[in-house]
Amino acid sequence: MKPLMLLGAFLIVVGIVAFTYQGITYTTREKVVDIGSMHITAEKQNTIPLTPIVGVLALVGGGLLLLAGRKA
């Protein structure tokens, strides 16, 4: 498979994932209380939003790369 076609297919998959999940969520631990030998932590979920524009750009770019890879 040509490199342009492989990159195009990858971008199409990224575009579909961006439409499906619309964000990346990850969990961090933070210290809430730290007194002597007593430690209390809390888990906090953070989200990095992905707008639908990212999905559209990835799909269109992937499609263009697939077409360019086919002609080359």
C-alpha positions as CSV (number, residue, x, y, z in Angstrom):
1,M,0.0,0.0,0.0
2,K,1.3,3.4,-0.9
3,P,2.2,5.8,2.0
4,L,-0.3,8.5,0.9
5,M,-3.1,5.9,0.9
6,L,-2.1,4.6,4.3
7,L,-2.1,8.1,5.8
8,G,-5.4,8.8,4.1
9,A,-7.0,5.7,5.6
10,F,-5.6,6.6,9.0
11,L,-7.1,10.1,8.8
12,I,-10.5,8.7,7.9
13,V,-10.4,6.4,11.0
14,V,-9.4,9.4,13.1
15,G,-12.3,11.4,11.7
16,I,-14.8,8.7,12.5
17,V,-13.4,8.4,16.0
18,A,-13.6,12.2,16.5
19,F,-17.3,12.1,15.4
20,T,-18.1,9.1,17.7
21,Y,-16.4,10.2,20.9
22,Q,-16.3,14.0,20.6
23,G,-13.6,14.2,23.3
24,I,-10.7,12.4,25.0
25,T,-11.3,11.7,28.7
26,Y,-8.5,11.0,31.2
27,T,-8.2,10.7,35.0
28,T,-5.7,12.3,37.3
29,R,-5.1,11.9,41.0
30,E,-4.8,15.0,43.2
31,K,-3.8,15.2,46.9
32,V,-6.7,16.7,48.9
33,V,-5.3,16.3,52.4
34,D,-1.6,15.8,53.3
35,I,-1.2,16.0,57.1
36,G,1.7,14.1,58.5
37,S,1.3,10.4,57.7
38,M,-2.3,10.9,56.6
39,H,-2.8,11.3,52.8
40,I,-6.2,11.6,51.0
41,T,-6.3,11.7,47.3
42,A,-9.2,12.3,44.9
43,E,-9.6,11.2,41.3
44,K,-10.6,13.9,38.8
45,Q,-11.7,13.3,35.3
46,N,-10.6,15.8,32.6
47,T,-11.9,16.0,29.1
48,I,-10.2,17.4,26.0
49,P,-13.1,18.3,23.6
50,L,-12.9,17.5,19.9
51,T,-15.2,19.6,17.8
52,P,-17.0,18.1,14.8
53,I,-14.8,20.4,12.6
54,V,-11.8,18.2,13.5
55,G,-13.7,15.1,12.3
56,V,-14.8,16.8,9.1
57,L,-11.2,18.0,8.4
58,A,-9.8,14.6,9.0
59,L,-12.4,12.8,6.8
60,V,-11.9,15.3,3.9
61,G,-8.1,15.2,4.2
62,G,-8.1,11.4,4.3
63,G,-10.3,11.2,1.3
64,L,-8.1,13.6,-0.7
65,L,-5.0,11.7,0.3
66,L,-6.6,8.4,-0.8
67,L,-7.4,10.0,-4.2
68,A,-3.9,11.4,-4.5
69,G,-2.4,8.1,-3.6
70,R,-4.4,6.3,-6.3
71,K,-3.3,8.7,-9.0
72,A,0.4,8.6,-8.1
